[in-house]
Amino acid sequence: MNGKTAARARVTHVLFDVDGLLLDTEPVYTEATNAVVSRFGKTFDWRLKANMIGRRALDSARYLVRELELPLSAEEYLAERDVILRKSFAACGAMPGAEELVRHLHRHRIPIALATSSAWDLFDIKITRHTDWFALFDARVGGDDVAHGKPAPDIFLEAAARIGADPASTLIFEDAPSGLAAGLAANMRVIAVPDANMDKARYRDADAVLGSLTEFSPEDYGLPGFGGAATGRGGA
């Protein structure tokens, strides 16, 4: 446990991002985007993706179109990309440790919620192979459900409100710098689990930076440890 963790309240509620954190969707996004931009002799790489990951689709699309000077509107790019995404998302696997952690928290009756920038129609395709454990979440909030997407705090504040969480005792799991910024703006603790391609310096303000969710130690945050007996509902 680090000093930052020790000085703060016990965690009673947990929020999760989805893409790149619970589900291995980021390679699909990369492939679909490159399929579109390559038609114009352009390449989509981590120099660009690092500034797009975690944001609402339209915000990211506007950035991409501007940076690559594509002869498309953001909306036209998204329409073309989404046709490709819909063909691939159903095969997405879970990220290491994701299902195990979600089931563990649910079993110990810790309130959990999703806070994702994903559009719900695409979200439903992504969870095709994972509907059983995604059904364990107590609430879900998407980028289109709030006025401002990440890095604004709106999505996390709304998700916390839906499960009766006090920001001071809420823990967020995120993989994107925009999500980290949103969580900090919401006055919540954030554990970052970034892609190996991301610059770890962009996560210096996270409570912890993990290589995968398998490295998470619930006891460090006052949560039941793995293998412990189930307890009463968190926050009750």
C-alpha atoms as an extended CHARMM CRD file, in Angstrom:
* protein
*
       236  EXT
         1         1  MET       CA              0.0000000000        0.0000000000        0.0000000000  PROA      1               0.0000000000
         2         2  ASN       CA              1.4350000000        3.4010000000       -0.8980000000  PROA      2               0.0000000000
         3         3  GLY       CA              1.1900000000        6.5220000000        1.2320000000  PROA      3               0.0000000000
         4         4  LYS       CA             -1.4180000000        8.0550000000       -1.0360000000  PROA      4               0.0000000000
         5         5  THR       CA             -3.6950000000        5.0380000000       -0.5490000000  PROA      5               0.0000000000
         6         6  ALA       CA             -3.1220000000        4.7510000000        3.1910000000  PROA      6               0.0000000000
         7         7  ALA       CA             -4.2030000000        8.3330000000        3.8380000000  PROA      7               0.0000000000
         8         8  ARG       CA             -7.6090000000        7.9520000000        2.2340000000  PROA      8               0.0000000000
         9         9  ALA       CA            -10.9580000000        6.3620000000        3.0310000000  PROA      9               0.0000000000
        10        10  ARG       CA            -11.7060000000        2.6970000000        2.4720000000  PROA      10              0.0000000000
        11        11  VAL       CA            -13.1500000000        1.9860000000       -0.9670000000  PROA      11              0.0000000000
        12        12  THR       CA            -16.8270000000        0.9950000000       -0.9420000000  PROA      12              0.0000000000
        13        13  HSD       CA            -17.7870000000        1.3810000000       -4.6300000000  PROA      13              0.0000000000
        14        14  VAL       CA            -15.9240000000        0.6510000000       -7.8730000000  PROA      14              0.0000000000
        15        15  LEU       CA            -16.2740000000        2.0290000000      -11.4230000000  PROA      15              0.0000000000
        16        16  PHE       CA            -14.8460000000        0.4850000000      -14.5860000000  PROA      16              0.0000000000
        17        17  ASP       CA            -14.0570000000        1.6980000000      -18.0680000000  PROA      17              0.0000000000
        18        18  VAL       CA            -14.5950000000       -0.9710000000      -20.7460000000  PROA      18              0.0000000000
        19        19  ASP       CA            -12.4570000000       -0.6550000000      -23.8940000000  PROA      19              0.0000000000
        20        20  GLY       CA             -8.8990000000       -1.7760000000      -23.3080000000  PROA      20              0.0000000000
        21        21  LEU       CA             -9.6340000000       -2.2780000000      -19.6060000000  PROA      21              0.0000000000
        22        22  LEU       CA            -12.2510000000       -5.0390000000      -19.3970000000  PROA      22              0.0000000000
        23        23  LEU       CA            -12.3810000000       -6.0590000000      -23.0660000000  PROA      23              0.0000000000
        24        24  ASP       CA             -9.5750000000       -6.3910000000      -25.5960000000  PROA      24              0.0000000000
        25        25  THR       CA            -11.1540000000       -4.0630000000      -28.1500000000  PROA      25              0.0000000000
        26        26  GLU       CA             -8.3120000000       -1.6660000000      -28.8610000000  PROA      26              0.0000000000
        27        27  PRO       CA             -6.6620000000       -3.7840000000      -31.5970000000  PROA      27              0.0000000000
        28        28  VAL       CA            -10.0220000000       -3.8950000000      -33.3800000000  PROA      28              0.0000000000
        29        29  TYR       CA            -10.3240000000       -0.0960000000      -33.2440000000  PROA      29              0.0000000000
        30        30  THR       CA             -6.7750000000        0.2480000000      -34.5990000000  PROA      30              0.0000000000
        31        31  GLU       CA             -7.3580000000       -2.1480000000      -37.4740000000  PROA      31              0.0000000000
        32        32  ALA       CA            -10.6740000000       -0.5460000000      -38.4160000000  PROA      32              0.0000000000
        33        33  THR       CA             -9.2350000000        2.9570000000      -38.3370000000  PROA      33              0.0000000000
        34        34  ASN       CA             -6.2530000000        1.9730000000      -40.4630000000  PROA      34              0.0000000000
        35        35  ALA       CA             -8.5940000000        0.3370000000      -42.9660000000  PROA      35              0.0000000000
        36        36  VAL       CA            -10.2940000000        3.7110000000      -43.4310000000  PROA      36              0.0000000000
        37        37  VAL       CA             -7.3160000000        6.0760000000      -43.4070000000  PROA      37              0.0000000000
        38        38  SER       CA             -5.1180000000        3.8600000000      -45.5830000000  PROA      38              0.0000000000
        39        39  ARG       CA             -7.4400000000        4.6420000000      -48.4990000000  PROA      39              0.0000000000
        40        40  PHE       CA             -5.9780000000        8.1490000000      -48.3540000000  PROA      40              0.0000000000
        41        41  GLY       CA             -2.3530000000        7.0710000000      -47.9370000000  PROA      41              0.0000000000
        42        42  LYS       CA             -2.4020000000        7.7470000000      -44.1970000000  PROA      42              0.0000000000
        43        43  THR       CA             -1.3560000000        5.6490000000      -41.1960000000  PROA      43              0.0000000000
        44        44  PHE       CA             -2.9600000000        5.5010000000      -37.7730000000  PROA      44              0.0000000000
        45        45  ASP       CA             -0.4020000000        4.8020000000      -35.0430000000  PROA      45              0.0000000000
        46        46  TRP       CA              0.0590000000        5.2580000000      -31.3140000000  PROA      46              0.0000000000
        47        47  ARG       CA              1.2380000000        8.8380000000      -31.7740000000  PROA      47              0.0000000000
        48        48  LEU       CA             -2.3700000000        9.6190000000      -32.6450000000  PROA      48              0.0000000000
        49        49  LYS       CA             -4.1370000000        6.8990000000      -30.7190000000  PROA      49              0.0000000000
        50        50  ALA       CA             -2.5590000000        7.9780000000      -27.4220000000  PROA      50              0.0000000000
        51        51  ASN       CA             -4.4930000000       11.2460000000      -27.6710000000  PROA      51              0.0000000000
        52        52  MET       CA             -7.7760000000        9.6100000000      -28.7140000000  PROA      52              0.0000000000
        53        53  ILE       CA             -8.1140000000        6.5970000000      -26.4740000000  PROA      53              0.0000000000
        54        54  GLY       CA            -10.9080000000        6.8390000000      -23.9100000000  PROA      54              0.0000000000
        55        55  ARG       CA            -12.6910000000        9.7890000000      -25.4920000000  PROA      55              0.0000000000
        56        56  ARG       CA            -16.1330000000        9.8540000000      -27.0610000000  PROA      56              0.0000000000
        57        57  ALA       CA            -16.1790000000        8.6320000000      -30.6350000000  PROA      57              0.0000000000
        58        58  LEU       CA            -17.0640000000       11.9650000000      -32.2070000000  PROA      58              0.0000000000
        59        59  ASP       CA            -14.4240000000       13.8490000000      -30.2250000000  PROA      59              0.0000000000
        60        60  SER       CA            -11.7680000000       11.3320000000      -31.2650000000  PROA      60              0.0000000000
        61        61  ALA       CA            -12.9520000000       11.3530000000      -34.8720000000  PROA      61              0.0000000000
        62        62  ARG       CA            -12.6900000000       15.1180000000      -35.1200000000  PROA      62              0.0000000000
        63        63  TYR       CA             -9.1360000000       14.9600000000      -33.7910000000  PROA      63              0.0000000000
        64        64  LEU       CA             -8.1720000000       12.2170000000      -36.2630000000  PROA      64              0.0000000000
        65        65  VAL       CA             -9.6810000000       13.9350000000      -39.2830000000  PROA      65              0.0000000000
        66        66  ARG       CA             -7.9120000000       17.1580000000      -38.3820000000  PROA      66              0.0000000000
        67        67  GLU       CA             -4.5110000000       15.6110000000      -37.6350000000  PROA      67              0.0000000000
        68        68  LEU       CA             -4.4300000000       13.4310000000      -40.7530000000  PROA      68              0.0000000000
        69        69  GLU       CA             -6.1560000000       16.0330000000      -42.9350000000  PROA      69              0.0000000000
        70        70  LEU       CA             -8.6150000000       13.4390000000      -44.1670000000  PROA      70              0.0000000000
        71        71  PRO       CA            -11.0310000000       14.4240000000      -46.9630000000  PROA      71              0.0000000000
        72        72  LEU       CA            -13.9220000000       13.2220000000      -44.7850000000  PROA      72              0.0000000000
        73        73  SER       CA            -16.0770000000       14.7020000000      -42.0820000000  PROA      73              0.0000000000
        74        74  ALA       CA            -15.8020000000       13.1330000000      -38.6250000000  PROA      74              0.0000000000
        75        75  GLU       CA            -19.2680000000       11.6990000000      -39.1130000000  PROA      75              0.0000000000
        76        76  GLU       CA            -18.3580000000       10.1450000000      -42.4690000000  PROA      76              0.0000000000
        77        77  TYR       CA            -15.2380000000        8.5860000000      -40.9660000000  PROA      77              0.0000000000
        78        78  LEU       CA            -17.2400000000        7.0870000000      -38.0970000000  PROA      78              0.0000000000
        79        79  ALA       CA            -19.8750000000        5.6530000000      -40.4050000000  PROA      79              0.0000000000
        80        80  GLU       CA            -17.2400000000        3.9020000000      -42.5140000000  PROA      80              0.0000000000
        81        81  ARG       CA            -15.2630000000        2.6910000000      -39.5010000000  PROA      81              0.0000000000
        82        82  ASP       CA            -18.3140000000        1.3930000000      -37.6560000000  PROA      82              0.0000000000
        83        83  VAL       CA            -19.2330000000       -0.9510000000      -40.4990000000  PROA      83              0.0000000000
        84        84  ILE       CA            -15.8780000000       -2.6580000000      -39.9370000000  PROA      84              0.0000000000
        85        85  LEU       CA            -16.1790000000       -2.6310000000      -36.1470000000  PROA      85              0.0000000000
        86        86  ARG       CA            -19.5340000000       -4.3650000000      -36.1850000000  PROA      86              0.0000000000
        87        87  LYS       CA            -18.0130000000       -7.3060000000      -38.0260000000  PROA      87              0.0000000000
        88        88  SER       CA            -15.1930000000       -7.7750000000      -35.5090000000  PROA      88              0.0000000000
        89        89  PHE       CA            -16.3480000000       -6.7930000000      -32.0420000000  PROA      89              0.0000000000
        90        90  ALA       CA            -18.3260000000       -9.9570000000      -31.3060000000  PROA      90              0.0000000000
        91        91  ALA       CA            -15.0860000000      -11.9530000000      -31.1510000000  PROA      91              0.0000000000
        92        92  CYS       CA            -13.4000000000       -9.7060000000      -28.5620000000  PROA      92              0.0000000000
        93        93  GLY       CA            -11.9320000000      -11.4520000000      -25.5600000000  PROA      93              0.0000000000
        94        94  ALA       CA            -11.6680000000      -10.2760000000      -21.9620000000  PROA      94              0.0000000000
        95        95  MET       CA             -8.5570000000       -8.5480000000      -20.6730000000  PROA      95              0.0000000000
        96        96  PRO       CA             -6.4710000000      -10.5590000000      -18.1590000000  PROA      96              0.0000000000
        97        97  GLY       CA             -8.0800000000      -10.5910000000      -14.7360000000  PROA      97              0.0000000000
        98        98  ALA       CA            -11.1560000000       -8.6270000000      -15.7950000000  PROA      98              0.0000000000
        99        99  GLU       CA            -13.8610000000      -11.2390000000      -15.3720000000  PROA      99              0.0000000000
       100       100  GLU       CA            -12.2690000000      -12.5570000000      -12.1770000000  PROA      100             0.0000000000
       101       101  LEU       CA            -12.2020000000       -9.1150000000      -10.5500000000  PROA      101             0.0000000000
       102       102  VAL       CA            -15.7720000000       -8.2610000000      -11.5390000000  PROA      102             0.0000000000
       103       103  ARG       CA            -17.0660000000      -11.5670000000      -10.2280000000  PROA      103             0.0000000000
       104       104  HSD       CA            -15.0380000000      -11.1640000000       -7.0310000000  PROA      104             0.0000000000
       105       105  LEU       CA            -16.4670000000       -7.7180000000       -6.2700000000  PROA      105             0.0000000000
       106       106  HSD       CA            -19.9920000000       -8.8500000000       -7.0850000000  PROA      106             0.0000000000
       107       107  ARG       CA            -19.6400000000      -11.9200000000       -4.8990000000  PROA      107             0.0000000000
       108       108  HSD       CA            -18.6230000000       -9.6850000000       -1.9950000000  PROA      108             0.0000000000
       109       109  ARG       CA            -21.5200000000       -7.3530000000       -2.7540000000  PROA      109             0.0000000000
       110       110  ILE       CA            -19.3810000000       -4.3240000000       -3.6140000000  PROA      110             0.0000000000
       111       111  PRO       CA            -21.4870000000       -1.9810000000       -5.8190000000  PROA      111             0.0000000000
       112       112  ILE       CA            -19.9300000000       -1.7300000000       -9.2890000000  PROA      112             0.0000000000
       113       113  ALA       CA            -20.7730000000        0.3120000000      -12.3840000000  PROA      113             0.0000000000
       114       114  LEU       CA            -19.5730000000        0.7900000000      -15.9490000000  PROA      114             0.0000000000
       115       115  ALA       CA            -18.5060000000        4.2280000000      -17.1620000000  PROA      115             0.0000000000
       116       116  THR       CA            -17.6610000000        3.8960000000      -20.8480000000  PROA      116             0.0000000000
       117       117  SER       CA            -17.3530000000        6.2640000000      -23.7780000000  PROA      117             0.0000000000
       118       118  SER       CA            -18.6430000000        3.5100000000      -26.0620000000  PROA      118             0.0000000000
       119       119  ALA       CA            -21.8870000000        3.8810000000      -27.9950000000  PROA      119             0.0000000000
       120       120  TRP       CA            -24.4430000000        1.4160000000      -26.6500000000  PROA      120             0.0000000000
       121       121  ASP       CA            -25.1380000000       -0.2800000000      -29.9710000000  PROA      121             0.0000000000
       122       122  LEU       CA            -21.4490000000       -1.1410000000      -30.3340000000  PROA      122             0.0000000000
       123       123  PHE       CA            -21.2010000000       -2.0130000000      -26.6450000000  PROA      123             0.0000000000
       124       124  ASP       CA            -23.8650000000       -4.6760000000      -27.0520000000  PROA      124             0.0000000000
       125       125  ILE       CA            -21.8230000000       -6.2970000000      -29.8240000000  PROA      125             0.0000000000
       126       126  LYS       CA            -18.6120000000       -6.1600000000      -27.7680000000  PROA      126             0.0000000000
       127       127  ILE       CA            -20.1090000000       -8.0930000000      -24.8790000000  PROA      127             0.0000000000
       128       128  THR       CA            -21.5470000000      -10.8690000000      -27.0760000000  PROA      128             0.0000000000
       129       129  ARG       CA            -19.2630000000      -13.4690000000      -25.4520000000  PROA      129             0.0000000000
       130       130  HSD       CA            -19.4130000000      -11.8750000000      -22.0080000000  PROA      130             0.0000000000
       131       131  THR       CA            -23.0600000000      -11.1510000000      -21.2520000000  PROA      131             0.0000000000
       132       132  ASP       CA            -23.1070000000      -13.2510000000      -18.0790000000  PROA      132             0.0000000000
       133       133  TRP       CA            -20.4930000000      -11.2890000000      -16.1660000000  PROA      133             0.0000000000
       134       134  PHE       CA            -21.4270000000       -7.9100000000      -17.6400000000  PROA      134             0.0000000000
       135       135  ALA       CA            -24.9040000000       -8.5380000000      -16.2140000000  PROA      135             0.0000000000
       136       136  LEU       CA            -23.3490000000       -8.3190000000      -12.7390000000  PROA      136             0.0000000000
       137       137  PHE       CA            -22.8780000000       -4.5440000000      -12.9230000000  PROA      137             0.0000000000
       138       138  ASP       CA            -25.3060000000       -2.4710000000      -10.8860000000  PROA      138             0.0000000000
       139       139  ALA       CA            -25.3960000000        0.4070000000      -13.3960000000  PROA      139             0.0000000000
       140       140  ARG       CA            -23.8560000000        1.5580000000      -16.6420000000  PROA      140             0.0000000000
       141       141  VAL       CA            -23.2800000000        5.0420000000      -18.0260000000  PROA      141             0.0000000000
       142       142  GLY       CA            -22.1100000000        5.9210000000      -21.5250000000  PROA      142             0.0000000000
       143       143  GLY       CA            -20.5620000000        9.0030000000      -23.0220000000  PROA      143             0.0000000000
       144       144  ASP       CA            -23.8170000000        9.9330000000      -24.7130000000  PROA      144             0.0000000000
       145       145  ASP       CA            -25.6310000000        9.8290000000      -21.3550000000  PROA      145             0.0000000000
       146       146  VAL       CA            -23.8420000000       12.9300000000      -20.0690000000  PROA      146             0.0000000000
       147       147  ALA       CA            -23.2400000000       16.4670000000      -21.2690000000  PROA      147             0.0000000000
       148       148  HSD       CA            -19.4630000000       16.1670000000      -21.5390000000  PROA      148             0.0000000000
       149       149  GLY       CA            -17.2980000000       13.1250000000      -22.2300000000  PROA      149             0.0000000000
       150       150  LYS       CA            -13.9570000000       12.2440000000      -20.7090000000  PROA      150             0.0000000000
       151       151  PRO       CA            -11.7200000000       14.0440000000      -19.6640000000  PROA      151             0.0000000000
       152       152  ALA       CA            -14.6520000000       15.9010000000      -18.0570000000  PROA      152             0.0000000000
       153       153  PRO       CA            -15.7800000000       14.1880000000      -14.8150000000  PROA      153             0.0000000000
       154       154  ASP       CA            -19.4550000000       13.8970000000      -15.8130000000  PROA      154             0.0000000000
       155       155  ILE       CA            -19.5060000000       10.2010000000      -16.6650000000  PROA      155             0.0000000000
       156       156  PHE       CA            -17.9180000000        9.1070000000      -13.3860000000  PROA      156             0.0000000000
       157       157  LEU       CA            -20.0470000000       11.4370000000      -11.2860000000  PROA      157             0.0000000000
       158       158  GLU       CA            -23.1900000000       10.0790000000      -12.9390000000  PROA      158             0.0000000000
       159       159  ALA       CA            -22.0920000000        6.4650000000      -12.5370000000  PROA      159             0.0000000000
       160       160  ALA       CA            -21.2880000000        7.0560000000       -8.8710000000  PROA      160             0.0000000000
       161       161  ALA       CA            -24.6630000000        8.6990000000       -8.3020000000  PROA      161             0.0000000000
       162       162  ARG       CA            -26.4890000000        5.7250000000       -9.8230000000  PROA      162             0.0000000000
       163       163  ILE       CA            -24.9430000000        3.3310000000       -7.3020000000  PROA      163             0.0000000000
       164       164  GLY       CA            -25.0830000000        5.6890000000       -4.3400000000  PROA      164             0.0000000000
       165       165  ALA       CA            -21.3350000000        6.2220000000       -4.1400000000  PROA      165             0.0000000000
       166       166  ASP       CA            -19.4350000000        8.9490000000       -2.3260000000  PROA      166             0.0000000000
       167       167  PRO       CA            -16.5970000000       10.0780000000       -4.6310000000  PROA      167             0.0000000000
       168       168  ALA       CA            -14.1720000000        9.9760000000       -1.6890000000  PROA      168             0.0000000000
       169       169  SER       CA            -14.6980000000        6.2220000000       -1.2940000000  PROA      169             0.0000000000
       170       170  THR       CA            -14.9760000000        5.3660000000       -5.0060000000  PROA      170             0.0000000000
       171       171  LEU       CA            -12.2310000000        3.6260000000       -6.9790000000  PROA      171             0.0000000000
       172       172  ILE       CA            -11.9800000000        3.8010000000      -10.7800000000  PROA      172             0.0000000000
       173       173  PHE       CA            -10.1550000000        1.4380000000      -13.1230000000  PROA      173             0.0000000000
       174       174  GLU       CA             -9.0440000000        3.1150000000      -16.3630000000  PROA      174             0.0000000000
       175       175  ASP       CA             -6.6130000000        2.5670000000      -19.2030000000  PROA      175             0.0000000000
       176       176  ALA       CA             -6.7190000000        6.0010000000      -20.8690000000  PROA      176             0.0000000000
       177       177  PRO       CA             -5.1730000000        9.3480000000      -19.8910000000  PROA      177             0.0000000000
       178       178  SER       CA             -8.5160000000       11.0310000000      -20.5940000000  PROA      178             0.0000000000
       179       179  GLY       CA            -10.1840000000        8.6260000000      -18.1700000000  PROA      179             0.0000000000
       180       180  LEU       CA             -7.5560000000        9.2760000000      -15.5340000000  PROA      180             0.0000000000
       181       181  ALA       CA             -8.1220000000       13.0240000000      -15.8940000000  PROA      181             0.0000000000
       182       182  ALA       CA            -11.8850000000       12.5280000000      -15.6570000000  PROA      182             0.0000000000
       183       183  GLY       CA            -11.5880000000       10.4370000000      -12.5190000000  PROA      183             0.0000000000
       184       184  LEU       CA             -9.2930000000       12.8970000000      -10.7980000000  PROA      184             0.0000000000
       185       185  ALA       CA            -11.6360000000       15.7510000000      -11.7280000000  PROA      185             0.0000000000
       186       186  ALA       CA            -14.4250000000       13.7550000000      -10.0630000000  PROA      186             0.0000000000
       187       187  ASN       CA            -12.2940000000       13.5970000000       -6.8710000000  PROA      187             0.0000000000
       188       188  MET       CA            -12.0510000000        9.8090000000       -7.0490000000  PROA      188             0.0000000000
       189       189  ARG       CA             -9.0810000000        7.4710000000       -6.8780000000  PROA      189             0.0000000000
       190       190  VAL       CA             -7.9430000000        6.0140000000      -10.1890000000  PROA      190             0.0000000000
       191       191  ILE       CA             -5.9290000000        2.8940000000      -10.8730000000  PROA      191             0.0000000000
       192       192  ALA       CA             -4.4560000000        2.9760000000      -14.3600000000  PROA      192             0.0000000000
       193       193  VAL       CA             -3.9540000000       -0.1540000000      -16.4380000000  PROA      193             0.0000000000
       194       194  PRO       CA             -2.4860000000        1.3220000000      -19.6260000000  PROA      194             0.0000000000
       195       195  ASP       CA             -1.6550000000       -0.3730000000      -22.8780000000  PROA      195             0.0000000000
       196       196  ALA       CA              2.0110000000       -1.3300000000      -23.1250000000  PROA      196             0.0000000000
       197       197  ASN       CA              2.3710000000        1.1880000000      -25.9800000000  PROA      197             0.0000000000
       198       198  MET       CA              1.3580000000        4.1370000000      -23.8070000000  PROA      198             0.0000000000
       199       199  ASP       CA              3.8570000000        6.4910000000      -22.1860000000  PROA      199             0.0000000000
       200       200  LYS       CA              3.6250000000        5.6670000000      -18.4800000000  PROA      200             0.0000000000
       201       201  ALA       CA              4.5720000000        9.2470000000      -17.6290000000  PROA      201             0.0000000000
       202       202  ARG       CA              1.0390000000       10.2200000000      -18.6430000000  PROA      202             0.0000000000
       203       203  TYR       CA             -0.2530000000        8.2690000000      -15.6250000000  PROA      203             0.0000000000
       204       204  ARG       CA              1.9300000000        9.8340000000      -12.9500000000  PROA      204             0.0000000000
       205       205  ASP       CA             -1.1300000000       11.1220000000      -11.0560000000  PROA      205             0.0000000000
       206       206  ALA       CA             -2.8220000000        7.7190000000      -10.8200000000  PROA      206             0.0000000000
       207       207  ASP       CA             -3.1370000000        6.0250000000       -7.4450000000  PROA      207             0.0000000000
       208       208  ALA       CA             -1.3130000000        3.0620000000       -8.9780000000  PROA      208             0.0000000000
       209       209  VAL       CA             -0.2330000000        1.9060000000      -12.4270000000  PROA      209             0.0000000000
       210       210  LEU       CA             -0.6690000000       -1.8150000000      -13.1140000000  PROA      210             0.0000000000
       211       211  GLY       CA              0.4460000000       -4.0320000000      -15.9590000000  PROA      211             0.0000000000
       212       212  SER       CA             -2.8970000000       -5.8500000000      -15.8350000000  PROA      212             0.0000000000
       213       213  LEU       CA             -5.8760000000       -6.2940000000      -13.5370000000  PROA      213             0.0000000000
       214       214  THR       CA             -4.3000000000       -9.5070000000      -12.2610000000  PROA      214             0.0000000000
       215       215  GLU       CA             -1.8700000000       -7.3160000000      -10.2760000000  PROA      215             0.0000000000
       216       216  PHE       CA             -4.6090000000       -5.6000000000       -8.2650000000  PROA      216             0.0000000000
       217       217  SER       CA             -4.5770000000       -6.2270000000       -4.4900000000  PROA      217             0.0000000000
       218       218  PRO       CA             -8.0770000000       -5.4820000000       -3.1310000000  PROA      218             0.0000000000
       219       219  GLU       CA             -6.8430000000       -5.4090000000        0.4580000000  PROA      219             0.0000000000
       220       220  ASP       CA             -4.7900000000       -2.2870000000       -0.2690000000  PROA      220             0.0000000000
       221       221  TYR       CA             -8.0870000000       -0.4230000000       -0.6910000000  PROA      221             0.0000000000
       222       222  GLY       CA            -10.0550000000       -1.9570000000        2.1480000000  PROA      222             0.0000000000
       223       223  LEU       CA            -11.7990000000       -4.3920000000       -0.1810000000  PROA      223             0.0000000000
       224       224  PRO       CA            -12.1840000000       -8.1320000000        0.4600000000  PROA      224             0.0000000000
       225       225  GLY       CA             -9.1640000000      -10.1390000000       -0.6160000000  PROA      225             0.0000000000
       226       226  PHE       CA             -9.3580000000      -12.8720000000       -3.1950000000  PROA      226             0.0000000000
       227       227  GLY       CA            -10.4480000000      -16.1240000000       -1.6210000000  PROA      227             0.0000000000
       228       228  GLY       CA            -12.1820000000      -14.4360000000        1.3220000000  PROA      228             0.0000000000
       229       229  ALA       CA            -15.7180000000      -15.1980000000        2.4400000000  PROA      229             0.0000000000
       230       230  ALA       CA            -18.5020000000      -13.0820000000        0.9530000000  PROA      230             0.0000000000
       231       231  THR       CA            -19.5280000000      -10.0390000000        2.9800000000  PROA      231             0.0000000000
       232       232  GLY       CA            -22.4400000000       -7.5970000000        3.1920000000  PROA      232             0.0000000000
       233       233  ARG       CA            -23.2110000000       -4.9950000000        0.5440000000  PROA      233             0.0000000000
       234       234  GLY       CA            -20.4790000000       -2.3460000000        0.3080000000  PROA      234             0.0000000000
       235       235  GLY       CA            -21.5190000000        1.0540000000        1.5990000000  PROA      235             0.0000000000
       236       236  ALA       CA            -24.5270000000       -0.3500000000        3.4390000000  PROA      236             0.0000000000
